């Protein structure tokens, strides 16, 4: 299976598991729904998303709903996001670059302060793009160690006669059986040229409503209720060839194998968050957030088609047909802590977020899926993520300059800091008039990961880079 470390790119393994078991789930399918995305709002991103202790605009609905109580005017806000990703893979010292990009509506929402006799009360509602799954992987090279065929039919291992109708190696005449000994006769073992190209798409969308109120002087609490919907699309094209003609003896006069896997999924769930914010006017703010577990219901369709070609030009095709599966995922609790301080025209902020990924679980579905819960407790760990940011407002210029840094620890046990997702951010804001603000931000991200191929024998090492741009226009009334 694939072991990965990164919020923006979560790649599935090469999907022999689909045809072997009729389902297509791994711990990574649950993790995809729990990892943080790029966030909401250009101001927040420009400050490295260190916003729990700031939260002074519409994006507080996502970062800390208690911050909505700071609203003294109504606000309408809308934003766009553009993201691109580069995956530079190395497979047996052969490097390949995969690139993809996507543009989305980042958010659109409204904040309305309700007149009260004392303190503050505000409500907000809107749409937010929680996460984007756009990504992919392309790797290839000569593999002297193993063949993908061995992941279906390991030579001299036992076979189950009840599985022969769905075993691709057997159906494509790439492996035979020794019925007397009950073992596989599978001679295509190594020294093949392999190539895989994976593309992913989809994302998660929030439809949120929130409210915040001052419960004491300069002390507010808030809550957000969110309906989450989304989609996921996965396509993998895999090719394995005997370019050196090492397999020429019958019946394994192998030339080429091609496999195409497709997964299309839709999902929905309910989530929510609670926040506190304490303010010392014009000096300090301290925030606390609790994000409740989200229960997702996922429906997927999946299919695999494959073709084998031999030296004598014999060709065999096999299709699994379209299968369907439904399952549920329950994400972990998340706890955020943040603070900000103002020194004249300079605002500095810092956040820390705790998440225990060992509590991530498949809460319903086929038994083979639920059984992964024990594995997730073994491979995942507790994490702390850190965010730092600053904003400087130029006097009498109507312009703000921002910068930030994010460090997101890998949820996998044993990963060092090279597998952590790190980001540098830069942003700015321009006051177009007394009531209209235009904000823009850019984030550059980098981390390492790898994909396991061929049933666990070979691997493609990956170096990921991302570029994300947000633009937000806010009108206060």
C-alpha positions in Angstrom: 0.0 0.0 0.0 1.0 3.6 -0.3 2.6 5.4 2.7 2.4 9.1 2.3 2.8 12.3 4.1 1.0 15.4 2.9 -2.4 17.2 3.0 -2.7 18.3 -0.6 -1.7 15.1 -2.4 -3.0 11.8 -1.0 -2.4 9.0 -3.6 -3.8 5.6 -3.6 -1.7 2.5 -4.1 -1.7 0.6 -7.4 -5.1 -1.0 -7.0 -4.7 -4.8 -7.3 -6.7 -4.8 -4.1 -9.8 -3.8 -6.0 -10.0 -6.9 -8.1 -8.8 -9.2 -5.3 -11.4 -8.2 -2.7 -14.1 -6.1 -4.5 -13.4 -3.0 -2.4 -11.0 -0.2 -2.8 -10.4 1.2 0.7 -7.2 1.7 2.6 -6.2 3.7 5.7 -5.3 6.5 3.2 -8.9 6.8 2.1 -9.9 7.7 5.6 -6.9 9.9 6.1 -7.7 12.0 3.0 -10.9 13.2 4.8 -9.1 14.2 8.0 -6.0 16.1 6.7 -6.3 19.9 6.7 -6.6 21.8 3.5 -5.3 25.2 2.5 -7.9 26.9 4.5 -10.3 29.9 3.9 -9.5 33.5 3.2 -6.5 35.2 1.7 -5.6 37.2 4.8 -5.4 34.0 6.9 -3.3 32.2 4.3 -0.9 35.2 3.9 -0.3 35.0 7.7 0.5 31.3 7.5 -3.1 30.4 8.6 -2.1 31.5 12.2 -5.6 32.8 12.6 -7.2 31.2 15.7 -6.1 34.2 17.7 -7.0 36.7 15.0 -10.3 35.6 13.3 -11.6 39.1 12.6 -13.4 38.6 9.3 -15.7 36.1 7.6 -13.1 33.4 7.6 -13.6 33.1 11.4 -16.5 30.8 10.5 -13.8 28.3 9.6 -10.8 29.2 11.9 -12.5 30.3 15.2 -16.2 31.1 15.2 -15.8 33.1 18.4 -14.0 35.8 16.4 -17.2 36.7 14.6 -18.2 38.6 17.7 -15.6 41.2 16.7 -17.8 42.3 13.7 -19.0 45.8 14.1 -20.2 46.0 10.5 -21.9 43.6 8.1 -19.5 41.9 5.7 -19.9 40.2 2.4 -16.8 38.2 1.3 -15.9 36.1 -1.7 -12.7 34.5 -2.8 -11.0 32.3 -5.5 -8.2 29.8 -5.1 -5.7 28.4 -7.6 -3.5 25.5 -6.8 -0.8 23.6 -8.7 1.2 20.6 -7.6 4.4 19.0 -8.9 5.4 15.5 -8.0 9.0 14.6 -8.9 9.3 10.9 -8.5 12.3 8.6 -8.6 11.8 4.9 -9.5 15.0 2.9 -9.8 16.9 6.2 -10.3 14.6 7.2 -13.2 13.0 10.6 -12.5 9.6 11.7 -13.8 7.7 14.9 -13.1 3.9 15.0 -12.8 2.1 18.4 -12.8 -1.6 19.3 -12.3 -3.6 22.3 -11.2 -7.1 23.5 -10.3 -9.1 26.7 -9.8 -12.0 26.8 -7.4 -14.3 29.1 -5.5 -12.6 29.3 -2.1 -15.5 30.8 -0.3 -18.5 33.1 -0.4 -20.2 34.3 2.7 -22.0 36.9 4.8 -21.5 38.2 8.4 -24.2 40.1 10.1 -23.8 41.8 13.5 -27.2 41.7 15.4 -27.9 44.9 17.4 -27.8 44.1 21.1 -27.8 46.3 24.2 -24.6 45.0 25.6 -21.5 43.3 24.1 -21.8 41.8 20.7 -23.7 39.1 18.8 -23.1 38.1 15.2 -24.3 35.4 12.8 -22.6 34.2 9.6 -23.3 31.7 6.9 -21.6 30.7 3.6 -19.8 28.2 1.4 -16.1 27.2 1.9 -13.8 24.9 -0.1 -12.5 22.8 2.7 -10.0 20.7 0.8 -8.9 19.9 -2.8 -7.8 16.5 -3.9 -6.3 17.5 -7.2 -3.0 15.7 -7.7 -1.3 12.7 -9.3 1.8 10.7 -9.8 3.9 9.5 -12.8 6.7 7.1 -12.5 8.5 4.5 -14.6 11.7 2.6 -15.1 13.3 -0.8 -15.4 12.6 -3.0 -12.3 15.1 -5.8 -11.8 13.4 -6.9 -8.5 9.8 -7.8 -9.1 6.8 -7.9 -11.4 3.4 -6.5 -10.6 2.1 -9.9 -11.8 3.6 -11.4 -8.6 1.2 -9.3 -6.5 -1.7 -11.3 -8.0 0.0 -14.7 -8.2 3.2 -15.2 -6.3 5.2 -18.1 -7.8 5.0 -21.3 -5.8 2.5 -19.8 -3.3 -0.9 -21.4 -2.6 -4.0 -20.3 -4.6 -7.7 -20.4 -3.8 -9.7 -22.0 -6.5 -12.7 -19.8 -5.6 -10.7 -16.7 -6.6 -9.6 -17.8 -10.0 -12.5 -16.1 -11.8 -11.3 -12.7 -10.5 -7.6 -13.2 -10.5 -6.1 -11.0 -13.3 -2.9 -13.1 -13.6 -4.9 -16.2 -14.2 -7.5 -14.7 -16.5 -4.9 -12.9 -18.6 -2.8 -16.1 -19.0 0.1 -14.6 -17.1 0.2 -17.4 -14.6 -0.9 -21.0 -14.5 -1.8 -23.3 -11.6 -0.3 -26.5 -10.4 -3.6 -28.2 -9.4 -1.8 -31.2 -8.0 0.2 -29.2 -5.4 -2.2 -26.3 -5.2 0.4 -23.8 -6.1 0.9 -20.9 -8.5 3.1 -21.4 -11.6 4.0 -17.8 -12.2 7.3 -17.3 -14.0 7.1 -13.6 -14.9 8.9 -12.4 -11.8 11.2 -9.5 -12.5 13.3 -7.5 -15.1 10.4 -5.7 -16.6 9.9 -2.1 -17.6 7.1 -0.5 -15.6 5.2 2.7 -15.9 2.3 4.1 -13.8 0.4 7.3 -14.2 -2.2 8.4 -11.5 -4.5 11.3 -11.7 -6.8 12.5 -8.9 -9.6 15.1 -8.6 -12.4 16.3 -6.4 -12.5 18.0 -3.0 -14.6 18.8 0.0 -17.1 21.6 0.3 -18.5 23.2 3.5 -22.0 24.8 3.8 -21.7 26.5 7.2 -23.7 28.6 9.6 -22.3 30.2 12.7 -23.0 32.5 15.6 -20.9 34.3 18.2 -21.7 36.2 21.3 -19.8 38.1 24.0 -20.5 36.3 27.3 -18.4 38.8 29.2 -16.5 42.0 28.5 -14.0 41.2 25.6 -14.7 37.5 26.0 -16.7 35.7 23.3 -17.7 32.2 22.3 -19.0 30.9 19.0 -20.0 27.8 17.2 -20.2 26.6 13.6 -22.4 23.9 12.2 -21.3 22.5 8.8 -22.8 20.2 6.2 -19.9 18.8 4.1 -20.2 17.4 0.6 -17.6 16.2 -1.8 -16.3 14.0 -4.5 -13.2 12.0 -5.3 -12.0 10.7 -8.7 -9.1 8.4 -9.3 -7.6 7.0 -12.5 -4.5 4.9 -12.8 -2.9 3.6 -16.0 -0.3 1.0 -15.5 2.0 -0.7 -18.1 4.5 -3.5 -17.7 6.6 -4.6 -20.7 9.3 -7.1 -21.5 11.4 -4.7 -23.6 14.5 -7.0 -23.3 12.6 -10.1 -24.5 13.7 -12.1 -21.5 10.4 -13.9 -21.4 10.2 -15.7 -24.8 9.5 -19.3 -23.8 5.9 -20.6 -24.0 3.5 -20.3 -22.3 5.0 -17.2 -20.8 6.2 -15.4 -23.9 5.2 -12.2 -22.3 5.2 -8.8 -24.2 3.0 -6.3 -22.4 0.5 -5.9 -19.6 -1.8 -2.8 -19.3 -4.2 -2.2 -16.4 -6.6 0.7 -16.0 -8.3 1.4 -12.6 -11.1 3.9 -12.0 -12.7 5.0 -8.8 -15.5 7.6 -8.5 -16.8 8.5 -5.1 -19.2 10.9 -3.5 -19.4 11.8 0.2 -21.3 13.8 2.7 -21.2 14.4 6.4 -21.9 16.8 9.3 -19.3 18.6 11.3 -19.0 21.4 13.7 -16.6 23.5 15.8 -16.6 25.5 19.0 -14.4 28.5 19.8 -13.4 30.9 22.5 -11.7 34.3 22.1 -10.4 36.6 24.8 -9.4 40.2 23.8 -7.3 42.9 25.3 -8.3 45.7 22.9 -5.5 46.8 20.6 -3.0 44.6 22.4 -3.6 40.8 22.7 -6.0 38.1 21.6 -6.1 34.5 22.8 -8.2 31.8 21.1 -9.2 28.2 21.6 -11.0 25.9 19.1 -12.5 22.5 19.2 -13.4 20.8 15.9 -15.7 17.9 16.5 -15.4 14.6 14.7 -17.1 14.4 11.3 -19.0 11.3 10.2 -18.7 10.9 6.5 -20.9 8.6 4.4 -19.0 7.6 1.2 -20.4 5.9 -1.9 -17.9 4.6 -4.5 -18.0 2.9 -7.9 -14.9 1.2 -9.1 -13.7 -0.8 -12.1 -10.6 -2.4 -13.5 -9.8 -3.4 -17.1 -6.7 -5.1 -18.3 -5.0 -6.5 -21.4 -2.2 -8.9 -21.9 -0.2 -9.3 -25.1 2.2 -12.1 -26.0 5.1 -12.5 -28.5 2.9 -14.5 -30.9 0.4 -11.5 -30.8 -2.2 -13.3 -28.7 -4.2 -10.8 -26.8 -6.5 -11.3 -23.8 -8.8 -8.8 -22.2 -10.5 -8.8 -18.8 -12.9 -6.4 -17.2 -14.2 -6.6 -13.7 -17.4 -4.6 -14.4 -18.5 -1.7 -12.2 -18.6 -2.5 -8.5 -20.2 -0.4 -5.8 -19.4 0.0 -2.1 -20.6 2.2 0.7 -18.8 2.8 4.0 -18.4 5.5 6.7 -15.4 7.3 8.1 -15.2 9.1 11.5 -12.5 11.7 11.7 -10.6 12.6 14.9 -11.2 15.5 17.3 -8.9 18.5 16.7 -7.9 21.1 19.3 -6.5 24.5 18.3 -4.7 27.1 20.4 -3.7 30.6 19.1 -2.7 34.0 20.1 -1.9 37.3 18.6 -0.2 40.5 19.7 -0.3 44.1 18.3 2.8 46.3 18.5 1.8 49.6 16.9 1.2 48.7 13.2 2.6 45.2 13.5 0.4 42.2 14.2 2.1 38.8 15.0 0.2 35.5 15.5 1.0 31.9 16.4 -1.2 28.7 16.4 -0.8 25.1 17.5 -3.2 22.3 16.6 -3.4 18.9 18.1 -4.9 15.8 16.4 -4.8 12.1 17.4 -4.9 10.3 14.1 -5.0 6.9 15.8 -8.7 7.6 16.5 -9.5 7.8 12.8 -11.7 4.9 11.9 -14.0 3.2 9.4 -17.2 3.2 11.3 -19.2 1.1 8.9 -18.8 -0.9 5.7 -17.6 -4.3 4.5 -15.7 -6.3 7.2 -12.5 -6.0 5.2 -12.7 -2.2 5.5 -13.6 -2.1 9.2 -10.6 -4.4 9.9 -8.3 -1.6 8.9 -9.1 0.2 12.2 -6.6 -1.9 14.0 -3.9 -1.2 11.4 -4.6 2.6 11.6 -3.9 2.5 15.3 -0.5 0.9 14.5 0.6 3.2 11.6 -0.8 6.6 12.7 0.1 8.8 15.6 -0.7 12.0 17.5 0.5 15.2 15.8 1.1 18.8 16.5 0.9 21.4 13.7 2.3 24.8 14.1 1.6 28.1 12.3 3.3 31.5 12.5 2.3 34.7 10.9 2.7 38.5 10.8 1.0 41.5 9.3 2.3 45.0 9.0 0.0 47.9 8.1 1.7 50.8 6.4 0.5 54.1 8.0 -1.8 56.2 5.9 -1.2 53.9 2.8 -4.2 51.6 3.0 -1.8 48.6 2.4 -0.9 45.6 4.5 2.0 43.2 4.0 1.8 39.7 5.4 4.1 36.6 5.8 3.9 33.2 7.5 5.1 29.7 7.9 3.3 26.4 8.5 4.7 23.1 9.8 2.3 20.1 9.6 3.7 16.9 11.1 3.2 13.7 9.2 0.5 11.5 10.8 2.6 8.3 10.2 4.7 6.8 13.0 8.5 6.9 12.3 8.4 9.7 9.8 11.1 12.4 10.2 10.7 16.1 9.5 11.4 15.6 5.8 7.9 14.1 5.5 6.3 17.0 7.3 4.4 19.4 5.1 6.0 22.8 5.3 4.8 26.1 3.7 6.1 29.6 3.3 3.4 32.2 2.7 3.3 35.8 1.5 0.3 38.1 1.1 -1.0 41.7 1.0 -4.2 43.7 1.3 -5.3 46.9 -0.3 -8.1 49.1 0.9 -9.8 50.0 -2.3 -12.2 52.4 -0.6 -13.5 52.9 2.9 -15.5 49.7 2.8 -13.9 47.4 0.2 -10.8 45.4 0.9 -8.9 43.3 -1.7 -6.5 40.6 -0.2 -4.2 38.2 -2.0 -1.9 35.5 -0.8 0.6 32.9 -2.1 1.8 29.7 -0.4 4.7 27.5 -1.4 4.7 24.0 0.0 7.2 21.1 0.0 7.5 17.6 1.5 8.6 14.1 0.7 6.6 10.9 0.4 6.8 7.6 -1.4 4.6 5.0 -3.1 5.0 1.2 -2.7 4.6 -0.7 -5.9 4.6 -4.4 -6.8 3.1 -5.8 -3.6 5.6 -4.1 -1.4 8.9 -4.9 -3.1 9.7 -1.7 -5.1 9.0 1.9 -4.3 8.8 5.3 -6.0 10.3 8.1 -3.9 8.5 11.5 -4.4 9.4 15.1 -3.8 6.2 17.2 -3.7 6.0 21.0 -4.3 2.8 23.0 -4.3 1.9 26.6 -5.3 -1.4 28.1 -3.9 -2.8 31.5 -4.7 -5.9 33.0 -2.9 -7.7 36.2 -3.7 -10.5 37.6 -1.5 -12.7 40.6 -2.0 -14.6 41.8 1.1 -17.3 44.5 1.3 -18.3 45.9 4.7 -21.6 47.7 5.2 
